[in-house]
Amino acid sequence: MSTTPGQDTVSVSEYNVTFKDDVTTLSLTTSVNVQDKLSFLDSLLLLSDDQRELSDVIQEKISLVAVAISLPLTFCNVIVFLQKDMRNATSLYVVGLSIAQLLYLIRHVIEYTLRAALPDSRNNFWYWSYMYYYVYFGMVAKRGSHVVTCLVSMERLYAVFRPLHIKDFFLSKRPFLCLVSAYLVAGVLHVYTLVKFSVQAVSGSKAGKTVYNIQLSSMYKRHQESYDALGLAAKGILTFMALPVQLVLNVLTIWALRRHNMATKRVQSSASEEAKIQKERQLTVTILATTVSYLILTLPWALHALFHSIFTEYWELGKYGNIHVVIGDFGANLTYVSCGVDFACFYGLSSNFRRTFFKLFGIQRVKKWLGVKDSESQNNPRKDFESTDMTEL
């Protein structure tokens, strides 16, 4: 596709299928000319092919760095929260989210490896066979995580309002059931992607070799309206509804924490009650920080998917095709970064997470060997009240 600012013609030529997780672009075999005078908005949004190619190179390097950093950090989240000291209902949700993030990151590593290892990978059968499942599991992991994030925020909001009854709350009593149900619903809603496409040998050959690509399946062509409706439902429920709900829950949690803080200042509590209050508050603040950062970093990608659904020219072969690809890559990179940001939030706000992390990886022994004293325990004689944030509720 070539779009050059200052020209009246936008030319679209032959393209292969391109997957960008939430957005799937099919190949075209004909050229489309769009005659239109460039408006001020067009001059801002229309990018040349050279600008797009430069962005592709830069953002691919950024994605590799983001995945290389986020992958081990996300793995650390899973290992730490599986430890006995960290086990509770909230930590199970965190483990589920972290495993989904791991799968989301690993699939990108495999895709990059296949492109580097297979000769002429863009026309290779095995490459496209992997991409066939790449999109499905990516959508399930990412959009299912939107719902799970809402569930853990709801559980924490209830803990602020009724801390003494949190164990009786359904989300706390059956975290595994809720977690599995969320991803199962996401998996069912996205089955249409497996039915919609199939790996096929395209007409003609290249240098005597059969060329493969992903094409629309015959079943999809017979029931196109039904599968499109299912795809719209998946995107609407798991993205366009889940993220606003997440925003509302975060606002309510902040308000509840402020209200709860003012109420506890007027009431004298025993040492055990104060410890429980501090435990609930620190856990809630930690989860709140992770969900807010997750929401902020996911928002550009969600807006990208929303614009793709609303504006007919905002797709890879449309008038704003180049900027569509650039913003899509940018949103995907922010999604990779969000996986590593979770570790930073847990490490910075949860003293029990830090202590378990140090113990698990032998950092505490190294500190003792070097003669470094633990500043937290030295400077805070009431450490028991600040280190129970991730213990059992």
GUTOR-342391 format. One record per residue (C-alpha): x, y, z; residue in three letters. Coordinates in steps of 0.02 Angstrom, whole numbers, padded with zeros to 5 digits, always signed. Layout:
// GUTOR-342391
XYZAla ...
END
This chain:
// GUTOR-342391
+00000+00000+00000Met +00067+00171-00042Ser +00003+00330+00037Thr +00102+00487+00010Thr +00049+00651+00093Pro +00013+00785-00035Gly -00061+00667-00164Gln -00244+00639-00203Asp -00229+00453-00239Thr -00214+00314-00113Val -00164+00153-00200Ser -00189-00018-00124Val -00107-00169-00203Ser -00084-00355-00168Glu -00062-00405+00014Tyr -00050-00567+00111Asn -00146-00604+00269Val -00082-00507+00418Thr -00124-00547+00599Phe -00119-00414+00733Lys -00205-00510+00873Asp -00370-00415+00884Asp -00367-00364+00700Val -00355-00485+00555Thr -00324-00421+00380Thr -00359-00528+00227Leu -00264-00526+00064Ser -00328-00430-00086Leu -00286-00471-00265Thr -00349-00312-00345Thr -00301-00131-00331Ser -00413+00001-00255Val -00396+00186-00291Asn -00470+00312-00172Val -00487+00485-00246Gln -00500+00616-00111Asp -00430+00785-00071Lys -00316+00777+00080Leu -00390+00861+00232Ser -00290+00921+00381Phe -00330+00757+00469Leu -00270+00660+00318Asp -00105+00752+00318Ser -00079+00695+00497Leu -00137+00515+00479Leu -00073+00466+00307Leu +00101+00391+00317Leu +00213+00344+00173Ser +00275+00167+00146Asp +00450+00222+00197Asp +00386+00290+00363Gln +00290+00130+00394Arg +00441+00021+00355Glu +00549+00125+00472Leu +00418+00105+00608Ser +00411-00083+00578Asp +00599-00099+00604Val +00601+00008+00761Ile +00448-00071+00841Gln +00506-00248+00805Glu +00666-00212+00902Lys +00564-00134+01042Ile +00452-00287+01049Ser +00601-00404+01062Leu +00673-00302+01207Val +00503-00291+01293Ala +00473-00479+01278Val +00651-00520+01334Ala +00626-00418+01493Ile +00444-00460+01530Ser +00457-00648+01503Leu +00574-00687+01651Pro +00486-00560+01762Leu +00317-00638+01728Thr +00390-00810+01762Phe +00452-00743+01930Cys +00274-00686+01971Asn +00209-00863+01944Val +00346-00944+02048Ile +00332-00820+02193Val +00143-00823+02206Phe +00142-01013+02206Leu +00244-01014+02367Gln +00157-01064+02528Lys +00178-00892+02608Asp +00087-00809+02463Met -00061-00925+02441Arg -00234-00847+02453Asn -00381-00813+02339Ala -00307-00655+02266Thr -00139-00736+02229Ser -00227-00873+02130Leu -00301-00742+02016Tyr -00128-00665+01996Val -00054-00835+01952Val -00189-00861+01821Gly -00157-00690+01745Leu +00031-00719+01746Ser +00016-00888+01660Ile -00093-00809+01525Ala +00037-00673+01503Gln +00173-00805+01490Leu +00079-00893+01350Leu +00050-00726+01264Tyr +00237-00686+01269Leu +00298-00860+01224Ile +00189-00868+01068Arg +00276-00710+01006His +00447-00788+01037Val +00397-00943+00939Ile +00330-00839+00795Glu +00491-00737+00786Tyr +00595-00897+00793Thr +00497-00975+00650Leu +00521-00821+00543Arg +00708-00825+00575Ala +00729-01014+00555Ala +00617-01057+00409Leu +00673-01006+00234Pro +00542-00899+00150Asp +00433-00915+00305Ser +00295-00803+00239Arg +00252-00938+00112Asn +00290-01090+00220Asn +00154-01213+00269Phe +00219-01240+00446Trp +00232-01054+00479Tyr +00052-01022+00430Trp -00006-01177+00523Ser +00068-01101+00681Tyr -00007-00930+00643Met -00176-01015+00626Tyr -00172-01051+00814Tyr -00066-00898+00857Tyr -00213-00780+00838Val -00337-00890+00932Tyr -00232-00918+01088Phe -00174-00737+01087Gly -00353-00673+01089Met -00406-00795+01224Val -00258-00751+01335Ala -00274-00564+01315Lys -00462-00540+01315Arg -00488-00671+01449Gly -00365-00574+01557Ser -00478-00421+01543His -00616-00519+01630Val -00500-00595+01762Val -00434-00422+01803Thr -00613-00366+01834Cys -00641-00516+01948Leu -00489-00484+02057Val -00533-00298+02069Ser -00710-00344+02122Met -00641-00462+02253Glu -00527-00326+02322Arg -00668-00199+02323Leu -00774-00317+02427Tyr -00626-00342+02544Ala -00620-00154+02578Val -00806-00141+02615Phe -00821-00303+02715Arg -00647-00362+02767Pro -00713-00481+02900Leu -00826-00571+02776His -00707-00585+02629Ile -00689-00773+02652Lys -00876-00794+02624Asp -00875-00697+02460Phe -00899-00810+02308Phe -00747-00741+02215Leu -00640-00782+02368Ser -00717-00952+02402Lys -00708-01015+02222Arg -00562-00923+02139Pro -00508-01071+02033Phe -00684-01097+01965Leu -00702-00912+01922Cys -00530-00908+01842Leu -00561-01061+01732Val -00735-01000+01686Ser -00669-00832+01625Ala -00542-00908+01507Tyr -00663-01044+01454Leu -00791-00913+01402Val -00655-00821+01307Ala -00604-00983+01222Gly -00782-01023+01168Val -00817-00847+01103Leu -00660-00852+00995His -00689-01023+00917Val -00749-00927+00764Tyr -00567-00884+00722Thr -00527-01069+00702Leu -00678-01095+00590Val -00660-00933+00493Lys -00488-00971+00421Phe -00391-01118+00352Ser -00215-01144+00285Val -00225-01166+00097Gln -00109-01172-00052Ala -00139-01014-00150Val -00150-01014-00339Ser +00016-01016-00428Gly +00188-01052-00360Ser +00346-00961-00316Lys +00512-01023-00388Ala +00437-01195-00413Gly +00373-01205-00233Lys +00194-01210-00173Thr +00144-01049-00086Val +00037-01063+00069Tyr -00069-00933+00156Asn -00220-00919+00268Ile -00384-00898+00175Gln -00567-00888+00220Leu -00641-01060+00246Ser -00790-01124+00148Ser -00889-01146+00309Met -00865-00963+00352Tyr -00924-00909+00180Lys -01084-01008+00204Arg -01121-00935+00376His -01030-00769+00370Gln -01159-00668+00466Glu -01163-00790+00612Ser -00974-00794+00631Tyr -00959-00606+00614Asp -01090-00584+00750Ala -00994-00703+00864Leu -00834-00605+00832Gly -00920-00441+00873Leu -00991-00516+01033Ala -00819-00576+01086Ala -00741-00406+01057Lys -00887-00312+01135Gly -00903-00415+01294Ile -00721-00453+01330Leu -00646-00286+01279Thr -00770-00144+01256Phe -00870-00193+01411Met -00735-00268+01522Ala -00615-00119+01514Leu -00746+00014+01563Pro -00803-00100+01705Val -00621-00113+01759Gln -00609+00077+01761Leu -00766+00093+01868Val -00703-00039+01990Leu -00536+00051+02009Asn -00622+00217+02044Val -00737+00135+02172Leu -00588+00049+02255Thr -00494+00214+02272Ile -00649+00296+02346Trp -00677+00149+02465Ala -00497+00154+02524Leu -00509+00339+02565Arg -00674+00315+02654Arg -00609+00163+02748His -00451+00256+02799Asn -00549+00401+02874Met -00665+00282+02966Ala -00523+00182+03045Thr -00439+00340+03109Lys -00592+00375+03217Arg -00593+00199+03291Val -00466+00131+03413Gln -00418-00047+03366Ser -00321-00185+03450Ser -00153-00242+03384Ala -00228-00392+03295Ser -00366-00289+03216Glu -00240-00158+03160Glu -00133-00294+03082Ala -00282-00362+02986Lys -00332-00189+02927Ile -00155-00152+02869Gln -00145-00321+02782Lys -00305-00294+02684Glu -00260-00116+02640Arg -00086-00155+02576Gln -00147-00302+02472Leu -00284-00196+02397Thr -00166-00052+02356Val -00046-00174+02272Thr -00181-00252+02164Ile -00252-00079+02126Leu -00083-00020+02062Ala -00065-00171+01948Thr -00241-00158+01877Thr -00225+00030+01846Val -00059+00007+01755Ser -00134-00138+01657Tyr -00283-00031+01607Leu -00174+00116+01552Ile -00057+00008+01448Leu -00201-00090+01370Thr -00306+00062+01325Leu -00211+00110+01163Pro -00234-00066+01095Trp -00418-00067+01142Ala -00445+00101+01056Leu -00354+00034+00904His -00475-00113+00896Ala -00623+00004+00923Leu -00572+00120+00780Phe -00548-00032+00670His -00728-00085+00706Ser -00803+00088+00679Ile -00708+00173+00538Phe -00711+00085+00371Thr -00548+00163+00310Glu -00452+00117+00468Tyr -00381-00051+00420Trp -00222-00111+00338Glu -00285-00097+00160Leu -00390+00058+00192Gly -00352+00240+00172Lys -00265+00248+00341Tyr -00183+00079+00324Gly -00006+00129+00367Asn -00052+00223+00526Ile -00164+00075+00570His -00013-00041+00567Val +00097+00080+00664Val -00030+00106+00803Ile -00067-00080+00809Gly +00117-00121+00834Asp +00131+00015+00966Phe -00018-00054+01062Gly +00052-00231+01052Ala +00218-00172+01123Asn +00130-00087+01268Leu +00042-00252+01302Thr +00211-00339+01313Tyr +00275-00202+01430Val +00123-00220+01544Ser +00174-00399+01582Cys +00337-00338+01659Gly +00257-00189+01747Val +00156-00309+01856Asp +00317-00375+01932Phe +00376-00197+01968Ala +00213-00158+02059Cys +00219-00315+02165Phe +00402-00291+02206Tyr +00383-00107+02249Gly +00222-00115+02352Leu +00218-00287+02433Ser +00344-00319+02571Ser +00291-00501+02580Asn +00321-00521+02393Phe +00496-00450+02413Arg +00534-00561+02562Arg +00472-00717+02472Thr +00566-00668+02314Phe +00729-00643+02411Phe +00705-00807+02503Lys +00662-00904+02346Leu +00810-00845+02244Phe +00936-00843+02386Gly +00957-00654+02387Ile +00935-00646+02575Gln +01083-00765+02600Arg +01189-00659+02485Val +01144-00503+02584Lys +01193-00590+02747Lys +01356-00651+02669Trp +01396-00472+02617Leu +01350-00407+02788Gly +01204-00301+02724Val +01068-00278+02853Lys +00884-00281+02808Asp +00833-00099+02813Ser +00648-00141+02824Glu +00662-00241+02985Ser +00793-00123+03058Gln +00697+00038+03031Asn +00523-00025+03065Asn +00495-00108+03235Pro +00312-00136+03189Arg +00357-00237+03035Lys +00224-00366+03075Asp +00090-00241+03029Phe +00169-00203+02859Glu +00225-00374+02804Ser +00064-00471+02810Thr -00005-00403+02648Asp -00001-00566+02552Met -00033-00691+02691Thr -00194-00789+02701Glu -00346-00679+02725Leu 
END
